[in-house]
Amino acid sequence: MEIYALALTIGYLLGALPFAVVIGRLYGVDVLKEGSGNPGATNVRRLAGPFAGRLVFFLDALKGGLATAWPLFPCFQWPADSSLMALCGLGGAILGHSFSIFIKFKGGKGVATTMGGLAVLMPWVVAIGLTLWGLVFLMFRYVSLASIAFALSLPISAYAFQLGPVKCTLALVLALFVIIRHRSNIVRLIKGRELPSQRSKK
């Protein structure tokens, strides 16, 4: 069990790296106090511009991918199931991103980190989800709505590809987690108060 705890811990520490806060400070903004107050790519984009937002999204996805992939590297000879270690790494990364120890257990919604990790474990599922994300975003210009659509697609695609009970359950759990993290956005969408994506004026 210790080896799985190690994967979970390393995943958490990688996921907890607050790239949105760091990049925001480089641009002279405090994402924890300005905009929506959410330390994620969307808030960075609104406050610092498209490039900064894309950079945060990439780095958040990268840490999810790395947390999931490192136990699978062939150079390691684990006395345990490396696939299960990868799942622990991904779970830790998402928890770390959402409840970062470095910023008083605050965090983002976990979408980019989820995408990065699942790209390692089930790339076709992520490819379909990203396509749906892009279509919904282009149609409605709401990042939150596109992210919810992405989350909903995960268990459906995993089941369609017959990835087995473990990965299908993982996809379902992650979908529910992402949707729950977007509960305030869902309320604003229903009330018509959600802000669409727009280019920063800075």
C-alpha positions as CSV (number, residue, x, y, z in Angstrom):
1,M,0.0,0.0,0.0
2,E,2.9,2.3,0.6
3,I,3.8,2.5,-3.1
4,Y,0.3,3.6,-3.9
5,A,0.4,6.2,-1.2
6,L,3.7,7.4,-2.7
7,A,2.1,7.8,-6.2
8,L,-0.9,9.6,-4.6
9,T,1.4,12.0,-2.7
10,I,3.7,12.8,-5.6
11,G,0.6,13.3,-7.8
12,Y,-0.9,15.6,-5.1
13,L,2.3,17.7,-4.9
14,L,2.5,18.0,-8.7
15,G,-1.2,18.9,-9.0
16,A,-0.9,21.5,-6.1
17,L,1.6,23.6,-8.1
18,P,-0.4,26.8,-8.5
19,F,0.6,27.8,-12.0
20,A,-2.3,30.2,-12.4
21,V,-1.1,32.2,-9.3
22,V,2.5,32.2,-10.6
23,I,1.7,33.3,-14.1
24,G,-0.8,35.8,-12.8
25,R,1.8,37.4,-10.6
26,L,4.2,37.6,-13.6
27,Y,1.5,39.7,-15.3
28,G,0.9,41.8,-12.3
29,V,-2.5,40.3,-11.2
30,D,-3.6,38.3,-8.2
31,V,-6.0,35.7,-9.5
32,L,-7.0,34.8,-5.9
33,K,-8.4,38.3,-5.4
34,E,-9.3,39.6,-8.8
35,G,-11.8,38.4,-11.4
36,S,-13.7,35.3,-10.2
37,G,-11.0,34.6,-7.6
38,N,-10.5,31.1,-9.1
39,P,-6.9,30.1,-9.7
40,G,-7.5,28.6,-13.1
41,A,-6.8,29.2,-16.7
42,T,-10.1,30.9,-17.4
43,N,-9.6,33.6,-14.8
44,V,-6.0,34.1,-15.9
45,R,-7.2,34.6,-19.4
46,R,-9.8,37.2,-18.3
47,L,-7.2,39.1,-16.2
48,A,-4.0,38.7,-18.2
49,G,-5.0,37.8,-21.8
50,P,-5.3,34.8,-24.0
51,F,-1.6,33.8,-24.1
52,A,-1.4,33.7,-20.3
53,G,-4.6,31.7,-20.1
54,R,-3.4,29.1,-22.6
55,L,0.0,28.8,-20.8
56,V,-1.7,28.1,-17.5
57,F,-4.0,25.6,-19.2
58,F,-1.0,23.8,-20.8
59,L,0.9,23.7,-17.5
60,D,-2.1,22.4,-15.6
61,A,-2.7,19.7,-18.2
62,L,1.1,18.9,-18.1
63,K,1.2,18.3,-14.4
64,G,-1.8,16.0,-14.7
65,G,-0.2,14.1,-17.5
66,L,3.1,13.8,-15.6
67,A,1.5,12.7,-12.4
68,T,-0.3,9.9,-14.3
69,A,2.6,8.9,-16.6
70,W,5.6,8.6,-14.4
71,P,4.6,5.3,-12.7
72,L,4.3,3.8,-16.2
73,F,7.8,4.7,-17.3
74,P,9.6,1.4,-18.3
75,C,12.7,2.4,-16.3
76,F,10.9,1.7,-13.1
77,Q,10.3,-1.8,-11.8
78,W,7.6,-1.5,-9.2
79,P,6.5,-4.3,-6.8
80,A,3.0,-3.2,-7.5
81,D,0.4,-2.6,-10.3
82,S,1.8,0.4,-12.2
83,S,-1.6,1.0,-13.8
84,L,-3.2,1.4,-10.4
85,M,-0.3,3.7,-9.4
86,A,-1.0,5.8,-12.4
87,L,-4.7,6.1,-11.3
88,C,-3.5,7.1,-7.8
89,G,-1.2,9.7,-9.4
90,L,-4.0,11.2,-11.4
91,G,-6.4,11.2,-8.4
92,G,-3.7,12.9,-6.3
93,A,-3.0,15.5,-9.1
94,I,-6.7,16.5,-9.4
95,L,-7.0,16.8,-5.6
96,G,-3.8,18.8,-5.4
97,H,-5.0,21.2,-8.1
98,S,-8.4,21.6,-6.6
99,F,-7.2,21.9,-3.0
100,S,-3.6,23.1,-3.2
101,I,-1.5,23.1,0.0
102,F,0.5,26.0,-1.4
103,I,-2.5,28.4,-1.6
104,K,-4.3,27.5,1.6
105,F,-6.2,24.6,0.0
106,K,-7.8,26.7,-2.6
107,G,-7.7,25.6,-6.3
108,G,-9.1,25.5,-9.7
109,K,-11.9,23.3,-11.2
110,G,-9.5,20.5,-12.3
111,V,-10.6,20.3,-16.0
112,A,-7.1,20.8,-17.6
113,T,-5.5,18.5,-15.0
114,T,-8.1,15.9,-15.7
115,M,-7.5,16.2,-19.5
116,G,-3.8,15.8,-19.1
117,G,-4.1,12.7,-16.9
118,L,-6.7,11.0,-19.0
119,A,-4.8,11.7,-22.2
120,V,-2.3,9.2,-20.8
121,L,-4.8,6.6,-19.7
122,M,-7.6,6.9,-22.4
123,P,-6.5,9.2,-25.2
124,W,-9.5,8.6,-27.5
125,V,-11.9,9.4,-24.7
126,V,-10.1,12.7,-24.2
127,A,-9.9,13.4,-27.9
128,I,-13.7,13.1,-28.1
129,G,-14.1,15.2,-25.0
130,L,-11.9,17.9,-26.3
131,T,-13.7,18.0,-29.7
132,L,-17.0,18.4,-27.8
133,W,-15.4,21.1,-25.6
134,G,-14.3,23.1,-28.6
135,L,-17.7,22.8,-30.3
136,V,-19.7,23.9,-27.3
137,F,-17.2,26.8,-26.6
138,L,-17.4,28.0,-30.2
139,M,-21.2,27.9,-30.1
140,F,-21.8,29.5,-26.7
141,R,-18.5,31.1,-25.6
142,Y,-18.9,29.8,-22.1
143,V,-15.8,27.9,-20.8
144,S,-17.8,26.5,-17.9
145,L,-20.5,25.0,-20.2
146,A,-17.8,23.5,-22.5
147,S,-16.1,22.0,-19.5
148,I,-19.3,20.5,-18.2
149,A,-20.0,19.0,-21.7
150,F,-16.4,17.6,-21.7
151,A,-17.1,16.0,-18.3
152,L,-20.4,14.5,-19.4
153,S,-18.7,12.9,-22.4
154,L,-16.1,11.0,-20.4
155,P,-18.2,8.1,-19.0
156,I,-20.2,7.9,-22.2
157,S,-17.1,7.6,-24.4
158,A,-15.3,5.2,-21.9
159,Y,-18.4,2.9,-22.0
160,A,-18.6,3.2,-25.8
161,F,-15.0,2.1,-26.2
162,Q,-15.5,-0.7,-23.7
163,L,-12.6,0.3,-21.6
164,G,-13.6,-2.0,-18.7
165,P,-15.2,-1.4,-15.3
166,V,-12.1,0.4,-13.7
167,K,-11.6,3.0,-16.4
168,C,-15.4,3.5,-16.9
169,T,-15.8,4.0,-13.2
170,L,-12.9,6.4,-13.1
171,A,-14.4,8.4,-16.0
172,L,-17.7,8.6,-14.2
173,V,-16.1,9.7,-10.9
174,L,-14.0,12.4,-12.6
175,A,-17.1,13.6,-14.5
176,L,-19.1,14.0,-11.3
177,F,-16.1,15.7,-9.6
178,V,-15.7,18.3,-12.4
179,I,-19.5,18.9,-12.5
180,I,-19.6,19.4,-8.7
181,R,-16.7,21.8,-8.9
182,H,-18.7,23.8,-11.5
183,R,-21.9,24.0,-9.4
184,S,-21.7,27.7,-8.9
185,N,-21.2,28.1,-12.7
186,I,-24.2,26.0,-13.3
187,V,-26.3,28.2,-11.0
188,R,-25.1,31.3,-12.9
189,L,-25.8,29.7,-16.3
190,I,-29.3,28.9,-15.2
191,K,-29.8,32.5,-14.0
192,G,-28.1,34.0,-17.1
193,R,-25.3,35.6,-15.0
194,E,-22.3,33.6,-16.3
195,L,-19.7,35.6,-18.0
196,P,-18.8,34.5,-21.6
197,S,-15.1,34.3,-22.6
198,Q,-13.7,37.5,-24.0
199,R,-10.4,39.0,-24.8
200,S,-8.7,40.9,-22.1
201,K,-8.3,44.6,-22.7
202,K,-4.9,44.6,-21.0
